């Protein structure tokens, strides 16, 4: 399985999913359903973005994803 795994492509797909979640429009729902949709989209984006930003290593058949959750000092827009 490790021979068939393209980790860079997998991480690229996660980045694409994060972007797609952020850019998708809201369906025509209102009230509590709309709020649940928005909350789920925020969670989905965070999950996909975290994995998409990971660096990786494959040692002895073990895939390790490393995610740096420290704030990026190069960003000055205040986001975390």
C-alpha positions as CSV (number, residue, x, y, z in Angstrom):
1,X,0.0,0.0,0.0
2,X,2.8,2.5,0.8
3,X,4.2,2.0,-2.7
4,X,0.9,3.2,-4.2
5,X,0.3,6.1,-1.8
6,X,1.0,9.6,-3.2
7,X,1.0,11.6,0.0
8,X,1.7,15.0,-1.8
9,X,-1.4,14.4,-3.9
10,X,-3.5,13.4,-0.9
11,X,-2.4,16.6,1.0
12,X,-3.2,18.6,-2.2
13,X,-6.7,17.1,-2.2
14,X,-7.2,18.1,1.4
15,X,-6.1,21.7,0.6
16,X,-8.6,21.7,-2.4
17,X,-11.4,20.4,-0.1
18,X,-10.6,23.2,2.4
19,X,-10.8,25.8,-0.3
20,X,-14.0,24.3,-1.7
21,X,-15.7,24.3,1.7
22,X,-14.7,28.0,2.2
23,X,-15.9,29.0,-1.2
24,X,-19.2,27.1,-1.5
25,X,-22.4,29.0,-1.3
26,X,-25.0,28.4,1.3
27,X,-28.0,26.3,0.3
28,X,-31.4,27.9,0.5
29,X,-32.0,27.0,4.2
30,X,-33.0,29.2,7.0
31,X,-33.2,29.2,10.8
32,X,-31.5,26.4,12.8
33,X,-30.7,24.4,9.7
34,X,-28.7,27.3,8.2
35,X,-26.7,27.7,11.5
36,X,-25.9,24.0,11.6
37,X,-24.8,24.1,8.0
38,X,-22.5,27.1,8.7
39,X,-21.1,25.4,11.8
40,X,-20.4,22.2,10.0
41,X,-18.7,24.1,7.1
42,X,-16.4,25.8,9.6
43,X,-15.5,22.4,11.2
44,X,-15.0,20.8,7.8
45,X,-12.7,23.7,6.6
46,X,-10.6,23.5,9.8
47,X,-10.2,19.7,9.5
48,X,-9.3,19.8,5.8
49,X,-7.0,22.8,6.2
50,X,-5.1,21.2,9.1
51,X,-4.4,18.0,7.2
52,X,-3.6,20.0,4.0
53,X,-0.9,22.0,5.8
54,X,0.8,18.9,7.2
55,X,4.3,17.8,6.4
56,X,4.9,14.1,6.2
57,X,7.4,11.3,6.4
58,X,7.2,7.6,5.6
59,X,9.5,5.5,7.7
60,X,9.4,1.7,7.8
61,X,5.8,1.7,6.4
62,X,4.5,4.2,8.9
63,X,3.1,7.5,7.5
64,X,3.5,10.4,9.9
65,X,1.8,13.7,9.4
66,X,3.3,16.6,11.3
67,X,1.1,19.6,11.9
68,X,2.6,22.8,13.3
69,X,-0.2,24.6,15.1
70,X,1.9,27.5,16.3
71,X,0.9,30.9,15.0
72,X,2.8,32.0,11.8
73,X,4.7,35.2,12.7
74,X,4.8,36.1,9.0
75,X,1.0,36.7,9.1
76,X,0.0,40.1,10.3
77,X,-3.8,39.8,9.7
78,X,-4.5,38.6,13.2
79,X,-5.9,35.2,12.2
80,X,-4.9,32.1,14.0
